[in-house]
Amino acid sequence: MKIQGAAISAPLALALLATGCVESPAEGTTEKRIESSNVTARQRVKVHTVRRAPLDSENRVTGIVRAFYKASVTAEAPGRVIARRVERGAQVAAGEALVQLDESRLALELRRAEATLLARIHDLEHAEREHDRGERMEARSAISEQNRDDLRHALDSARDQRALALVARDTAKRSLEDATVTAPFSGTVDDLYVDVGDYVAPGTPVATVVEQSRARVFAGVTAQQAVQLDLARGARVRFTDLGGHEVVAELKSVSSVANERDGTYTIELWIDQPPLGLRDGMVATVNLPTADRDAQLLAPRAALMRRGGQSEVFVVVREDGVFFARIRSLRTGRSAGDWIEVADGLRDGDEVIVDGQFALRDGVAVTVDSSHTRSD
C-alpha cells in the first residue's frame, strides 16, 4: 500500500504543477535574476562645455638665470695688494674701493711724467721765441730760407713733444688712480681672488661683482615659437629651486640668427624684481606667450582620444531624460596648454567627456557628475 500511494502522489503533483496550484521555488529565483539583469550600472563621467574663445598659447621652454650685470674686475695697474677694502657678500656702490694696491712706485712715475712735461713746456716756449725772432728777421730779409724752415720745424717738434709729455703725465695719473680697484657698478661682491701681499699685473682678476636688483633669463626657442612670440606681453617664469615661485618677466629680444649647436633662437627676458634667493645659473621654466586674438572653437585636451590615427571624443547627449555617450571624430588644429582648436566635429555648446571616457562604448548610458563644472 505504501508503494502504491507513492505512485499515485507523483502524477497528482505533476497535475498540480501544470494547473499552477503549486509554486516552484526555482521559478521565483529566475524571475529575480531576470529583473536584475535589466538594471545596468551607469558609469559616472565628468564633462566640459565646448566654447569659442581666443587661443592663448603658452609654449614651455627651459632657461638659465643670469645676473643683470656680472663683471670680473681685473687690475689695470701693477702693484702689490696692501688692503682688501671689502669682503665677499658686501654691497658696494659704483666706484667704491674693492682692493688697494701699493701706489708708491706709481706716484714716482707720475712725478717723473710731470717733470718731463714741465721740461717739454719750457722747450716749446723757447722754440716759440726763436720762431718769432726768425719771423722778424725774415721781414728784413736777414735770414735764409733754410734757417727759417729749421725754426718752423723746431717749433712743430716742440709742440709734439709737449703733447707726448701730456699723454705720459695723464697715463701716470690714471695708473696711480687705478691703484685703487673699484666696483664698476652698484651690486654685490660675489668673490675676491687676491689677498694682502699678492702682486698683481694689469689684467689679473681681482673680484667678481654682480647686480642682483635685476636679472636676465636666456632660453632657446624653435623657429615656429620665435615667429609666434608676442613681445608686447609678459612671459611667466617659474623657479623650481625657489619652491615653484613664479614671476612675470619682460620679453626683451629674440635673436634673428639660429644657434649653430642646436638650431634654436635665443630669447632674453628681464626680471625687474627678482624673488629672494635667485642666483646666477639657476634653471627657470619659461612660459612663452603667443596670442591669437580671434575666437576659436576650443576643446579640452583631456577629452581627446586617439583611435586608429583619428582624434575622437565622447559627447554627452540627452534623449528622453537619459544621458548617452556618443562618439565624434574630430579634425583638430593648433594646441595651447590644456586646449586644442577644433576645426570640425563639434559645435559650440557641446558637452565632451573629460573623465571616464576610455571605458565607454558608443551609445551607452552614463551619469553626469553634477559636481563638475559644465561651462567654460
C-alpha positions in Angstrom: 0.0 0.0 0.0 2.8 2.4 0.7 4.4 1.8 -2.7 1.0 2.2 -4.4 0.4 5.5 -2.6 3.7 6.9 -3.7 2.9 6.0 -7.3 -0.4 7.9 -7.0 1.1 11.0 -5.4 3.6 11.7 -8.2 1.1 12.1 -11.0 -1.0 14.2 -8.7 1.9 16.5 -8.1 2.6 16.9 -11.8 -1.0 17.8 -12.4 -1.0 20.4 -9.7 2.1 22.0 -11.2 0.5 22.1 -14.6 -2.5 23.9 -13.3 -0.3 26.4 -11.4 -1.6 25.5 -8.0 1.8 24.9 -6.6 4.6 27.5 -6.8 8.1 26.2 -7.7 10.9 27.7 -5.6 13.2 27.7 -8.6 10.8 29.9 -10.6 10.9 32.7 -8.1 14.7 32.8 -8.2 14.6 33.0 -12.0 12.2 36.0 -12.0 14.5 37.9 -9.6 17.5 37.2 -11.8 15.8 38.4 -15.0 14.6 41.6 -13.2 18.2 42.4 -12.0 19.6 41.9 -15.5 17.5 44.8 -16.8 19.2 47.2 -14.4 22.8 48.2 -15.7 25.1 50.4 -13.6 25.8 53.6 -15.5 29.3 54.9 -15.5 29.8 58.3 -13.9 31.6 60.8 -16.1 32.7 64.4 -16.0 32.1 66.8 -18.8 33.2 70.2 -20.1 31.3 72.5 -22.4 32.9 73.4 -25.7 33.1 77.2 -26.2 34.6 79.7 -28.6 37.5 81.7 -27.1 40.8 83.2 -28.2 43.6 80.6 -28.2 46.2 81.7 -25.8 49.3 79.7 -26.5 52.0 79.2 -23.8 54.9 77.2 -25.0 57.1 76.0 -22.3 60.9 76.1 -22.6 63.8 75.9 -20.2 66.0 78.9 -19.5 69.1 79.9 -17.5 69.2 82.8 -15.0 72.0 85.3 -15.4 72.8 88.3 -13.3 71.7 91.5 -15.0 75.4 92.7 -14.8 78.3 90.4 -13.9 81.8 91.8 -14.1 85.1 90.1 -13.5 87.0 93.1 -12.1 90.7 93.0 -13.1 93.7 95.1 -12.0 94.6 97.8 -14.5 97.9 98.8 -12.9 100.7 96.7 -11.5 101.3 96.6 -7.7 101.2 94.7 -4.5 97.9 94.3 -2.6 98.1 96.2 0.6 94.4 96.1 1.6 91.1 94.4 0.9 88.5 97.2 1.4 85.5 94.8 1.2 84.8 91.1 1.7 82.6 88.5 -0.1 78.9 89.3 0.0 79.4 93.1 0.6 77.0 95.5 -1.0 79.0 98.2 -2.9 78.2 101.3 -4.8 79.6 102.2 -8.2 83.2 103.5 -7.8 83.6 102.1 -4.3 87.0 100.7 -3.4 87.5 96.9 -3.5 91.2 96.4 -3.3 94.0 98.8 -2.6 97.4 98.4 -4.3 100.7 99.9 -3.2 100.9 103.2 -5.1 104.4 104.4 -4.1 106.0 103.3 -7.4 103.1 104.7 -9.4 103.4 108.0 -7.6 107.1 108.2 -8.6 106.1 107.6 -12.2 103.7 110.4 -12.0 106.3 112.8 -10.6 108.7 111.8 -13.4 106.0 112.4 -16.0 105.1 115.8 -14.6 108.8 116.8 -14.6 109.2 115.7 -18.2 106.1 117.6 -19.1 107.5 120.8 -17.5 110.7 120.4 -19.5 108.8 120.0 -22.7 106.7 123.1 -21.9 110.0 125.1 -21.5 111.3 123.7 -24.8 108.1 124.8 -26.5 108.4 128.3 -25.1 112.0 128.5 -26.3 111.0 127.3 -29.7 108.2 129.8 -30.0 110.6 132.7 -29.1 113.1 131.5 -31.7 110.4 131.2 -34.3 109.1 134.7 -33.6 112.6 136.1 -33.9 113.1 134.4 -37.2 109.8 135.8 -38.5 111.0 139.4 -37.7 114.4 138.7 -39.4 112.6 137.3 -42.4 110.7 140.6 -42.8 114.0 142.4 -43.1 115.4 139.6 -45.3 118.0 139.0 -42.7 117.6 135.2 -42.5 118.0 132.5 -45.1 115.1 130.3 -46.1 116.8 127.3 -44.7 117.1 128.9 -41.3 113.5 129.9 -41.4 112.4 126.3 -42.2 114.6 125.0 -39.3 112.9 127.3 -36.9 109.5 126.2 -38.0 110.4 122.6 -37.7 111.8 123.1 -34.2 108.5 124.8 -33.2 106.4 121.9 -34.5 108.7 119.3 -32.9 108.5 121.1 -29.5 104.7 121.1 -29.7 104.7 117.4 -30.5 107.0 116.7 -27.6 104.8 118.6 -25.2 101.7 116.7 -26.4 103.5 113.4 -25.8 104.5 114.6 -22.3 100.9 115.4 -21.6 99.8 111.9 -22.6 102.6 110.4 -20.4 101.6 112.6 -17.4 97.9 111.6 -17.8 98.8 108.0 -18.2 100.8 108.1 -15.0 98.0 109.9 -13.2 95.5 107.3 -14.4 97.8 104.4 -13.2 98.0 106.0 -9.8 94.2 106.2 -9.6 94.0 102.6 -10.8 96.0 101.5 -7.7 92.6 101.6 -6.1 90.5 98.9 -7.7 86.8 100.0 -7.7 83.4 98.5 -8.4 82.2 99.2 -12.0 78.6 99.4 -10.8 76.5 99.0 -7.7 76.0 95.4 -6.7 77.3 92.6 -4.6 80.8 91.3 -4.2 80.4 87.7 -5.2 84.1 86.7 -4.9 87.6 88.1 -4.2 90.7 86.5 -5.7 93.6 88.3 -4.1 94.9 88.6 -0.6 97.1 91.2 1.1 100.7 90.7 -0.1 99.8 89.3 -3.6 101.4 91.0 -6.6 99.1 91.7 -9.5 99.8 92.8 -13.0 97.4 94.5 -15.4 94.7 92.0 -16.3 94.9 90.0 -13.1 91.4 89.0 -11.8 90.7 90.7 -8.5 87.0 90.3 -7.8 83.6 89.5 -9.2 80.7 91.9 -8.8 77.1 91.1 -9.7 74.0 93.2 -9.8 71.1 91.4 -8.1 68.5 94.1 -8.2 67.5 92.8 -11.6 68.1 89.6 -13.5 68.1 88.2 -17.1 66.8 84.9 -18.3 68.1 83.3 -21.5 66.4 80.5 -23.4 66.3 78.9 -26.8 63.1 78.7 -28.9 62.3 77.0 -32.2 61.7 78.9 -35.4 57.9 78.4 -35.1 57.9 79.6 -31.5 60.0 82.7 -32.4 57.5 83.7 -35.1 54.6 83.4 -32.7 56.1 85.3 -29.8 54.3 88.4 -28.7 56.9 90.9 -27.5 54.2 93.1 -26.1 53.2 90.6 -23.5 55.0 89.4 -20.4 56.2 85.8 -20.0 55.6 83.8 -16.9 58.9 82.4 -15.4 58.9 79.7 -12.7 61.8 78.7 -10.5 61.6 75.1 -9.2 64.6 75.8 -6.9 62.6 78.5 -5.1 59.7 76.3 -4.3 57.9 77.0 -7.6 57.9 80.8 -7.2 56.6 82.5 -10.3 57.2 86.0 -11.7 56.3 87.9 -14.8 59.3 88.8 -17.0 59.6 91.2 -19.9 60.3 89.5 -23.2 63.1 91.8 -24.3 64.6 90.4 -27.5 64.6 87.4 -29.9 67.7 86.7 -31.9 67.5 86.6 -35.7 70.3 84.1 -36.1 69.9 80.4 -35.1 72.4 78.8 -32.7 74.8 76.6 -34.6 74.7 74.0 -31.9 71.0 73.2 -31.7 69.3 75.5 -34.2 67.3 77.4 -31.7 66.9 81.2 -31.4 68.0 82.9 -28.2 65.5 85.0 -26.3 66.3 87.4 -23.5 63.9 88.2 -20.7 64.3 90.8 -18.0 63.1 90.4 -14.4 62.8 93.8 -12.6 62.1 92.4 -9.2 63.8 89.0 -8.8 62.5 86.8 -6.0 64.5 86.5 -2.9 67.3 83.9 -3.3 67.5 84.0 -7.0 71.1 83.3 -8.2 73.0 83.3 -11.4 72.9 79.9 -13.1 69.6 78.7 -11.7 67.2 76.9 -14.1 63.9 78.6 -15.0 60.8 77.3 -16.7 59.6 79.9 -19.2 56.0 80.0 -20.5 56.2 81.9 -23.7 53.1 83.8 -24.6 51.7 83.8 -28.1 48.3 85.2 -28.8 45.6 84.6 -31.3 43.0 87.4 -30.8 40.3 85.7 -32.9 37.8 83.4 -31.1 38.3 79.7 -31.9 36.2 76.6 -31.0 38.3 75.1 -28.2 38.0 71.7 -26.6 39.9 70.5 -23.5 42.9 68.3 -24.4 41.8 65.9 -21.7 38.8 64.9 -23.7 40.7 63.7 -26.8 41.4 60.0 -27.6 43.4 58.6 -30.4 42.0 55.6 -32.2 43.4 54.3 -35.5 45.2 57.6 -36.0 42.0 59.6 -35.7 41.1 62.1 -32.9 37.9 61.3 -31.2 35.8 62.5 -28.2 32.7 61.3 -26.4 29.9 63.9 -26.4 27.0 63.6 -23.9 23.5 63.8 -25.5 20.2 63.7 -23.7 17.4 61.5 -25.0 14.1 61.1 -23.1 15.7 62.2 -19.9 18.7 59.8 -20.2 22.3 60.8 -20.9 24.1 58.8 -23.6 27.7 58.9 -24.7 28.1 59.4 -28.5 31.5 59.2 -30.1 32.6 62.0 -32.5 35.6 62.2 -34.9 37.4 65.5 -34.9 39.6 67.5 -37.2 41.9 69.5 -34.9 44.2 72.5 -35.3 46.6 74.2 -33.1 47.0 73.5 -29.4 48.0 75.6 -26.5 48.4 74.3 -23.0 45.3 72.4 -22.0 43.3 73.4 -25.0 43.1 72.4 -28.7 41.5 74.0 -31.6 38.6 72.1 -33.2 38.1 72.7 -37.0 35.4 70.1 -37.5 33.4 67.6 -35.4 32.0 69.7 -32.6 29.7 72.6 -32.1 29.6 75.5 -29.7 27.9 74.2 -26.5 28.6 70.5 -26.9 29.5 68.7 -23.7 32.5 66.5 -24.1 33.6 63.9 -21.5 36.9 64.7 -19.9 37.0 61.9 -17.2 35.9 58.3 -17.7 35.7 58.2 -21.4 38.3 55.4 -22.0 36.0 52.8 -20.5 33.0 53.8 -22.6 31.4 52.5 -25.8 29.3 54.5 -28.3 25.7 54.8 -27.3 26.0 53.6 -23.6 24.0 55.5 -21.0 26.1 57.5 -18.5 25.6 59.5 -15.4 27.0 63.1 -15.5 28.8 64.2 -12.4 26.9 67.2 -11.3 29.7 68.4 -9.0 31.9 69.1 -12.1 31.6 72.4 -13.8 30.0 72.2 -17.2 30.8 75.6 -18.6 33.9 77.4 -19.6 
